[in-house]
Amino acid sequence: MPNKALLIINPTARVLPSANALAEAVAWLREQGWDVALQTTETAGHASDLARKAAELGQSLVIVCGGDGTISEAAHGLAGSETALAVIPAGTARVWAKEAGLPRRSLDAVRVAVEGEARRIDLGRANGRHFFMMAGIGLDGRIAEKVPPRLKRHFGAAAYALVAMRETVRYKGTPTTLRLDDEAISVNLLMMIVGNTRNYAGITQLTPYALADDGLLDVCIFQGDGVKGIAYNALRVMYGNHAGKSDVVYGRVKRVELPTDIRLPIQLDGDFWAGDTKTFEVVPAALTMMLPKGMKTASLSRQGSRSV
């Protein structure tokens, strides 16, 4: 029996490979004896449903051709299964592709999918919805909420920059009490990142000590109020020394809880999340990701295994 793979393509993703490049990649997979099915996503959340069904059918591999949001949906669908997830990079920021050192060329990416190393990684979970890179709460979530999908498709990262400038002058800190595992802390929250990996927006690191396979999530909480506080923290991030400042809360935890009496905007893996999420927790070793063979990355501590 041949190995079975599902290729999920998000046709609305930015910077998609050409049809010829994808056809070449699929042809190569079939030459290697893989039974490959192709599906395109039709609505938000569809990639989760497709990936979940592939796992239920016992397929060995799901390959996603799409941006970080589509990868996140597929990771949610595969959480807790033995089906591996691989990526053909596309999309706006390609944060995971940069973090994982994935090749841009479709044929090289599918070679990684079947000849690379299988790494079991943790996932985060926000009230039942899994994320594989990060959750952003506060200003970060507000920016994701306010970026129109059409603007994102046409202008990519520039759309986020434009919206970020506008929201920065409007957004205020929120005095609140959070619970990090068993510790309650009072903060004036501008933005909180709950990170499973390190790269943020493809350009910097807000959780620079995160490991995706340590059974923990890294939490970075920026405090302040309004434009002055946001600018001050942005300078710290630019110089890479934010995690050591006394008014920036940084920790490694299994669980983060928001109080029930406030509602803050949230993004999961770069996409706005409309759910009224109060709890963020780690799910250890929940997903198998295919990565380049022999790759060394600071975001993973353990050695991988052979291909699927």
N, C-alpha and C positions, 0 to 999 in steps of 0.2 A: 504494500500500500504506500503511495507517495505521501510525503508530508504535505499538509494543507496550510495555505496561507490566505489571509484576506487583506487586500489592499484597499484602504479607505481613502478616498480623495475628496478634499473640500474644494469644490469648483470655484468658490468665491474668495479663496485665499489669495493674498498678494504674492507676486513673484513665483507663480507656479512653474514647475518644469514644463517644457513643451510636450505636446502629445507624442512626438517622435521619441523624446528622451524617456518618457514613461513606458512606451511600447518596447523600447530596447531593454529596459530594466525587467519588464515582465517576461519578455522572451528569454532573457538570460536565466531567470528563476526557473522557468519551465524546462530549459535545457538541463538544469541541475536536478530535475526530477520532481519539482514542486508543482502541486496542483494549486493554481492561483485564481482566486475569484476577485473581481473588482466591484466596488460599490462607491457611489458618490453620495455625499451627505445632502440632505434636502432641507433640514431645519436645525435650529439650535438643539443640542442634545442628541441628535441622530447618531453621532459617532459613538456615544456611550451605548446606545441600543445595539448597534452593529457589532461592537467589540464584545459586549456581554453575550450576544448570541453565538459569536465565534468561539468563545470560551466554553459555553454550554455544549457546543457541538464537538468539543475536544480538539479544535484546530491548534496547531503548534505555534502559529505566529500571526500577529496582526501588524501590518505596516501602515503607518499614517503618512499621507502626503498632505500637509496642511500646516498651519501655524500653531503656536503654543496653545491656543484655546482648543483646537481640535485634538492635539495630543493629550491635553488635560481631560477632555471628554472620554477619549479612549482609555486612558489610565483609570478613570472612574469605573468604566465598564469592566475592566480586567482585574480590578482590585481583588486580591485574595485567590486568584486563579493561578494556574500553571502556564497559561498562554503568555508568550513573550511579546513585548512591544518594541517595534523598531520604527525609525523615522526617515522619511525623505524630506529634507528641509524645504520649507516654503514659509509664507506668512510675512508679517510686518517686521518684527524685531529678531525672530529666530533665536530667542534666548537659550532654549535648550540645546539647539544645534551648536551654539558657541560654547556653552558650558561643557558639552560632551565631546567636542572636537569632531563632529560629524562632517563628512565630505558633502559638498554642495551638489556634485554630479549624481544624478539619479542612479546610474549603474553602480557607481562606487558605494552609494548608500545602501543598495540592496545586497551588495557583497558583505557589508557590515552586518546586515540583518541575518544572514545565514552563516557567515564565516567568522563573525566577531565573537566577543565574549558576552556571556549572559551574566548580568549583575543583578542581584536581588536588592532592591532599594525600598526604603520606607516611603510611605505616603502620609500626607496630612489629611485630616478629615474635619470638615466644618459642618456640624449638624447633619452628618450623613453623606455630604458631598465631598468626595476625595479631591485633593489637589496634589501635584507632584513637585512643584517648585516653591510656591509661596502663596500666602494670603496677605493682602494689604488692607488695613483698616484705617479710616479717617481720610485725610487728604488724598492719599493714594487711591482709595476706593471712589472718592468723589470725582477725581479726574477720569477714571475708567467709566464711571456712570455718565459723564457729560460728553464723552467723545462720540459723535454720531457715527454709526456703522458706515455710512456712505463716505464720510470724511476720512475715516480710518482706511477704507479700501483704496481711496484715491491718493492720499498723501502719506499714509504709513506713519512712521515715527514723528513726522512733522505735525501731524494732527494732534498727537499727545502733547507735544511741546506748546502748541498754540493754546490748547485748553488748559494746560498746566499754568501758563502765565495768567490767564484770566481767573482761574480758581484760586490762585495764590493770594490775590489781593482781596478775596472774599472770605476765605476760610479762617475760622477761629478754632483755637484749642478747646477741648472739652474736659472740664474737671470730672474725674471719675475714679473709681476704685476697681482695679483688676485683680484677678487671682491667678498667680503663676504657680501651678501645682498647689501646694498647701499654703503659699504665702500671699497675703493680701497687700497690695501696694496702691497708694494714692498718687495719681499723676494728672498733669494737665496735658491731655493727649492731643498732639497734632497728627501723628501718624504712627502706626505700629505695623511692622513687618513680622510675620510668622513664617520663617524660612526653613525649607528642607534642603535647598541648594544655595549657592552664593551669588550667582550673576543676577543683576537687576537691570532690566530694560536693555540688556546687551552692552551696557556701557560702564557699569560700576558694580560695587558689592556693598549691599546694606547689611547682610548677615555674613561677614567675612570668615567666620569660623564654622559655618554649617557643614555637616557631613550628612549625606543622604542615606547612610547605612549604619547610623549609630543608635537608632531607637529613640532619638530626641529631635525636637524642633528648636531652632534658634529664634529668639525673640529680641527685636530691637525697637525700642519705644522712644520716639522723638517728642520732646515736650516743648511748650512755648505757646505763644498766642499771636496770631496774625502774621503779617508780612515780615516783620522783624525777626520773629522766631523761625519762620520758614527759611529766610535768607541765611540766618546764622547757622542753622543745621545743614543747609545745602553746601556752605563753605566747608564745614567739617567733613562732609562726605567727599567733597572734591579732593581734600587733602588726605583722605583715608584714615582719619584719626577719631571719627565720631564714636566708635565703640568704647573708647577709653575715657570719655568725658563723664563727669559726675552726674550731670542732669540728663544723660542718655542712659536709659535702663537697658542693659543687655544681659541675657541669660539663656540657659539651655534647659528646656523643660519638656515634660510629656503632655502638658495640658494648659491651656489658657482659657479663662472664663471672663466674659464681659458681664456687667451687671444687667439685670433684666429691665431696668427702668430707662435705659438709653438705647437709641438705635443709630448706629454709625454706618456710613457707606462702606462696602466691602468689595474687593476684587479678588478673584481666585485665578492664579496663573495668567494674569493680565486682562481678564474679562470681568466686567461688572457682575456681581452676584446679588440678586434681588431678595434672596431669602433673609429672614430675620435671624441671623446666625449669632449665637451667644457663646458657643464652645468650639475651640480648635484643639485637636489632639492628634498625636502621632499614631500611625498604624505600622508597626515595625515589619520590615521585610514583606511588604504587601504586593510587590510588583517586580516582575523580571523585565529589565531593559537591556536591549542589545546595543553594545558599544564597540568602538574600534578595538581590535585585538591589540593587547599590550599597552593600551592607553593608560596614562597616569594622570589623574586629576585630583586636585586638592579636596574636591567635594566628595570623594569616595575613599574610604579607609581600607576596605577589604578587597582581596583579590577576586577576580571574576572566575567563571568557569567556561568550559568550551561552548561552542555554538549550539543552537537549538537542534 
